[in-house]
């Protein structure tokens, strides 16, 4: 990992500001687009973090009046919507955009201009959502920011219950962003299937690429039902249709099905690219090839398929026939099998390896343990009778935050520490990175371990306050204190990024002694990625070059 | 890893504002729905302009720019110490473990032998505890039927259909568990009989002891767990001994494609030719 003393490569002469703006607004370069996705998502990460802090201040004590119920409703709606659509997906699309062409030895995505269009649709969607704050009050003075929750159940979204345009902002913003996501998914699939360098057969693709391929397919299949449902909602609200109006023959349950056939696979759209990060980082820092590559690929594709058949476990409390309950209990539990295979394979990769706990690896290990617990509480909730007791409680909130923060966010931090040197040419500071990890770890567990308990004690989600004496106060106070730690950790991360970008040690082309193609070019890479198109003979092409006496290609 | 030719220029898509124009236009169409219809019309015009502009970016020929290749050396070398490998006799340093396995026939033989031992112990239990060799057979055969309470006399009587069902179940399960032993025992090189013959049956019995009351409470009432454990251990020990006595065969050390002589870029044959 020795840092190079060379200066960073420069591929372009100094340009004036207008040229720089044009270069970024008009770019079709996958790396610039990837970076724009990432920066955009980081801004919204801070925004949703602020929303979380405000909600936790409100809930830290019983009978708090820090926020009004109306503002609280808007905050949890925007927090959830932002987290899924304008932080999670964009940041993962950003990393995918940046890394996939480099890892397959391509010069760009298959459709570079469509790639730019995808980003800008996502970006404008997010801006439209938050424009609702500044667009004035609605007719009913109910506040114009959306307040119907991130899954916007009917009939709450009907004009009778949601007057004004707040719900329209939510609906239209996600429609716009959804078009961007679908076109992005198409691009990932076309790129991975069509632009691999010579020798890179499907069985030699890095796992990150495989997992982005599955993610792209899932995006295509899952965003479409949401978009369809949103168009129906638009018709209900603007054209007087009755898709979700039960008094006129419509069905509110139909919205739930449409939403969750998107919503649950969406979790896998978010987590599969995180599996991809872990699958690249764990082997490099264990100094071993990934254990069970074919099993990992099979498990990923299995998760993709099975995840399409689990959505109605979100509807156990709505009421389904016993066969429906049994089916969705079983399919949900079946997801645990390929997921378990992955966890065992990551552990087997580490087993007997020469592990180095650099910051990316610390976050990866944190991911492994926390995602496991998040997954296990998911199995608990997959059991219909258990879910009947705890649906819409803080137990559920704790479960999915364990997956989203403990799993997804930790793996994103791992990815930042691992690929930041490739993107900028400079290493992130390791000491600050370790502070970032440990403080975030403490904050995470203070917040979300304790959140399970009030859920078990019956605290419903989405309440803006609660009465004293129910046994919830101490748990909520600890949960809120944990958020302070998480906030500090994020601030350390932001400081580390800025400081390291300006003054961090030069990384060199391959600071981690890694094996995939992105490390075979300069840091940051030139516009064209590789001066010569690479050709590969194994899953670890750089290992083959570094160890000509013992190449992987002899054994694969 | 690299192709021999190095280009002086690389063709890349030329930057263009049309995608952002189309995206902004599409967004404005939506914005008009929550503000003013004129905004939607403006968005529509911008979206159309964006679409047309974009078409001309790719039709009839894609608009490219030639980016000069800056010759930058990218040395690829490990930063770790290089090590000398000791050539251990007959063991490749990247061996697929285990080096030897039992053939499938070993598992089948072990399963049948273990199944026979288990059957003897089960019938011994029937004779000593229930005064009938048919009791354990009926107990096993009855698991496929609806749960109904039957008298002890019925359980001790001979029933041909229960005998057939129990035999089929016992044989199938014995062979499958025998195959599992054949696959697992090479992975447990130390004390295979202890692990496969005693610990595994103990864990399995403990698991069933805890859950059988939920799965099949009527069956659970008739199980005598001491005898159950003894029959499981009997199976494990006998199956383990029979499997261990079989001759091992070496594991294939190269993947199927290589063994089949499939030629693809990067296969070992190509490597050797170079």
Interface residues (C-beta under 8 A of the other chain):
Chain A: X1 X2 X9 X11 X22 X23 X25 X26 X27 X28 X29 X107 X108 X112 X113 X114 X116 X117 X120 X121 X123 X124 X125 X127 X128 X131 X132 X135 X165 X168 X169 X172 X173 X175 X176 X179 X180 X198 X199 X201 X204 X234 X238 X287 X509 X510 X513 X520 X521 X522 X526 X527 X528 X531 X532 X533 X534 X535 X536 X537 X538 X541 X542 X544 X545 X546 X547 X550 X551 X553 X554 X555 X556
Chain B: X1 X2 X3 X5 X6 X7 X10 X12 X13 X14 X15 X16 X17 X18 X19 X20 X22 X23 X24 X26 X27 X30 X31 X33 X34 X35 X54 X57 X58 X67 X69 X70 X71 X72 X74 X75 X76 X77 X78 X79 X80 X85 X93 X94 X254 X255 X264 X265 X266 X267 X268 X270 X271
